């Protein structure tokens, strides 16, 4: 892995290029850099979510996810390198099963709304989907491991489930239920 940053403003990127972890340089709009940026944005979004009141188990899980996302970003920054382990994907699968088992089955579409923490989880979910698309695009052009793509796929699902959990947590006195989409077409079909 490359050296840690000791100087932030290097000016080496002024020409529109950036350095990867293996020392090579690519354009800042390279698919690899786009994927790294989306993963970084996702990690930052989770940092904002962690500023909210959260159940202790959810907080602990999200802190672990932040570390794993940093590993994922590190893996993306070094072509051909493996840093994110399969166990990270398995951990998300287990968390999905655990939290989903606590929720009522969905019969309608829900809106990305509700409590502030649930809404922030939904934003994280949509950023995770974008990061996943960026990793898929990169994988069509260059060889990458399966774990980054799988991890982002599971994480977006988990953030959806956690948004539902957080809407019910009532930590801020606003908990309740999911916010359901009201389709005029579906309502007319029911009449």
Secondary structure as GFF3:
##gff-version 3
##sequence-region A 1 191
A	DSSP	beta_strand	17	19	.	.	.	ID=ss1
A	DSSP	beta_strand	25	27	.	.	.	ID=ss2
A	DSSP	alpha_helix	31	49	.	.	.	ID=ss3
A	DSSP	alpha_helix	56	77	.	.	.	ID=ss4
A	DSSP	alpha_helix	86	100	.	.	.	ID=ss5
A	DSSP	alpha_helix	116	141	.	.	.	ID=ss6
A	DSSP	alpha_helix	146	169	.	.	.	ID=ss7
A	DSSP	alpha_helix	184	190	.	.	.	ID=ss8
###
